[in-house]
Structure formats: C-alpha cells, structure tokens
Amino acid sequence: MNKAYKTVMMQPNDKVAIALMNIPAGSHVQVTCKDQKYSIEIKENIEFGHKFAVKPISRGKTFLNMEKLLA
C-alpha cells in the first residue's frame, strides 16, 4: 500500500509544491491544486517545509511560486 504524503500547492499556475512531511526518495506523490492533479516520483529525499517541482523548470529560469517570481 502506498503512503499518502501531505503536500500543498498554493496556486494552480505554480511549478512547485511544499512537503508537509518528510518524503523519501523513490516515493510517488499525488499533488492536487484546484482542478490540477500531478503524479510525481520523488528523486531525492525532501524534508518537511522544502519545495519540490511538480512541473519542469529549466535550470536558471525564473518560475512562479505563490504568484511571486523566484529565480
């Protein structure tokens, strides 16, 4: 049985979600924000409170997170 990891994605146009618990590498995580659903395989350990990508982000590019541009 798969463990349900708790996450939050603030806005559907964000490219990242926040881990609300530690998530080990190799886990499969379901992220939902409004009508958007993502199934993500975690490649590295993610600690509580850290962000992880739910959509591709090119290296060195800015992206939206909570409607703020981040680099």
Secondary structure, 3 states (H helix, E strand, C coil): CCCCCCEECCCCCCCEEEECCCECCCCEEEEEECCEEEEEECCCCECCCCEEECCCCCCCCCEEECCEEEC
